[in-house]
Amino acid sequence: MRGDTAVIDKPEDEDKSKTTNKPRKATDNPVSEGSGANLVYILYLLAAVFPPAGLAGIAGVTMAYLNQPEASELAQSHYRFQIRSFWMWLGLAVIGAAGAYFLVGFLLLAAASIWLIIRCVKGMMFLNKGKPYPNPDTFLW
């Protein structure tokens, strides 16, 4: 029986239960579609509350840029909001750091951190409700 191989017939039902090799969509992910956006909010909060952890903000904006193209509409609105929040916060922080020599910059640095915290908390509230951010292009909240 050299060269003969035994073929075992499998029932049709068993073949149907197997997964296919179709490309997966962002919405097919069993993990919540907003989990990446939620992590970005957490990284931003860490950077705002603990300034030496500013690299957390850079990691967050990098994640937002990388995840945005393949994300669902819900997550895309949050990523857009987060990207804009980061750049506005960074601008305020740079101006505040430059003005720190005159002491008024410290107030701007504190205001920028409070501003970012409010934006993150509000964004997380919309994300947890499963809603896109209503106006991601706004400066306020």
C-alpha positions as CSV (number, residue, x, y, z in Angstrom):
1,M,0.0,0.0,0.0
2,R,2.9,2.2,-0.7
3,G,1.8,5.7,-1.9
4,D,-1.8,5.2,-1.0
5,T,-3.2,7.7,1.4
6,A,-6.3,7.4,3.4
7,V,-8.9,10.0,2.8
8,I,-11.3,10.7,5.6
9,D,-14.6,12.2,4.6
10,K,-15.7,15.0,6.8
11,P,-19.3,15.9,7.2
12,E,-20.4,19.0,5.3
13,D,-21.6,20.7,8.6
14,E,-18.0,20.6,9.9
15,D,-16.6,22.4,6.9
16,K,-19.1,25.2,7.2
17,S,-18.1,25.9,10.8
18,K,-14.6,26.7,9.8
19,T,-13.6,30.3,9.3
20,T,-12.6,31.6,6.0
21,N,-9.6,33.6,5.0
22,K,-11.5,36.7,4.1
23,P,-9.9,40.1,5.0
24,R,-11.2,41.4,8.2
25,K,-12.8,44.8,8.6
26,A,-12.2,47.1,11.6
27,T,-15.8,46.4,12.7
28,D,-15.2,42.6,12.6
29,N,-12.8,42.9,15.5
30,P,-14.2,41.2,18.6
31,V,-12.6,43.9,20.7
32,S,-14.7,47.0,21.1
33,E,-14.2,49.3,18.1
34,G,-13.5,52.2,20.4
35,S,-10.9,50.6,22.5
36,G,-8.0,52.2,20.6
37,A,-9.6,55.6,20.9
38,N,-10.2,55.0,24.6
39,L,-6.5,54.2,25.0
40,V,-5.5,57.4,23.3
41,Y,-7.7,59.4,25.7
42,I,-6.0,57.7,28.6
43,L,-2.5,58.5,27.3
44,Y,-3.6,62.1,26.8
45,L,-4.9,62.2,30.4
46,L,-1.6,60.8,31.6
47,A,0.4,63.5,29.7
48,A,-1.9,66.3,31.0
49,V,-1.9,65.3,34.6
50,F,1.8,64.3,34.8
51,P,3.8,66.6,32.5
52,P,7.0,64.5,32.6
53,A,4.9,61.8,30.9
54,G,4.6,64.0,27.8
55,L,5.8,61.1,25.6
56,A,2.5,59.4,26.4
57,G,0.8,62.2,24.4
58,I,3.1,61.6,21.5
59,A,2.4,57.9,21.7
60,G,-1.4,58.7,21.7
61,V,-1.3,61.0,18.7
62,T,0.8,58.4,16.8
63,M,-1.8,55.7,17.6
64,A,-4.6,58.0,16.5
65,Y,-2.9,58.7,13.2
66,L,-2.2,55.0,12.6
67,N,-5.6,53.8,13.5
68,Q,-7.8,56.5,11.9
69,P,-7.8,55.2,8.2
70,E,-9.1,51.7,9.1
71,A,-11.4,52.7,11.9
72,S,-15.2,52.7,11.9
73,E,-17.0,56.1,11.5
74,L,-17.5,56.2,15.2
75,A,-13.8,55.8,16.0
76,Q,-12.7,58.1,13.1
77,S,-14.6,61.0,14.7
78,H,-12.8,60.4,18.0
79,Y,-9.4,60.0,16.3
80,R,-9.9,63.3,14.4
81,F,-10.9,65.0,17.7
82,Q,-7.9,63.5,19.4
83,I,-5.4,64.5,16.7
84,R,-6.7,68.1,16.8
85,S,-6.7,68.1,20.6
86,F,-3.0,67.1,20.7
87,W,-1.8,69.7,18.2
88,M,-3.8,72.5,19.9
89,W,-2.6,71.4,23.3
90,L,1.0,71.3,22.1
91,G,0.7,74.8,20.7
92,L,-0.7,76.1,24.0
93,A,2.0,74.3,25.9
94,V,4.8,75.8,23.7
95,I,3.4,79.3,24.2
96,G,3.0,78.7,27.9
97,A,6.6,77.4,28.2
98,A,7.9,80.4,26.3
99,G,5.8,82.7,28.6
100,A,6.9,80.9,31.8
101,Y,9.9,83.3,32.0
102,F,7.3,86.0,32.7
103,L,5.4,83.8,35.1
104,V,2.1,84.2,33.1
105,G,3.2,81.1,31.1
106,F,2.6,78.9,34.1
107,L,-1.1,79.9,34.1
108,L,-1.3,79.1,30.4
109,L,0.3,75.7,31.0
110,A,-2.2,74.9,33.7
111,A,-5.1,76.1,31.6
112,A,-3.8,74.0,28.7
113,S,-3.8,70.9,30.9
114,I,-7.2,71.6,32.3
115,W,-8.5,72.2,28.7
116,L,-7.1,68.8,27.6
117,I,-8.5,67.0,30.6
118,I,-12.0,68.3,29.9
119,R,-11.7,67.4,26.2
120,C,-10.6,63.9,27.1
121,V,-13.3,63.3,29.7
122,K,-16.0,64.6,27.3
123,G,-14.6,62.4,24.5
124,M,-14.6,59.4,26.7
125,M,-18.2,60.0,27.7
126,F,-19.3,60.0,24.0
127,L,-17.2,57.0,23.2
128,N,-18.6,55.0,26.1
129,K,-22.1,55.8,24.9
130,G,-21.2,54.5,21.5
131,K,-21.6,57.9,19.9
132,P,-19.3,59.8,17.5
133,Y,-17.9,63.1,18.8
134,P,-20.4,65.7,17.6
135,N,-18.1,68.4,16.4
136,P,-14.5,67.1,16.3
137,D,-13.2,70.3,14.7
138,T,-14.1,72.7,17.5
139,F,-11.5,74.4,19.7
140,L,-13.6,74.2,22.8
141,W,-15.4,71.1,23.9
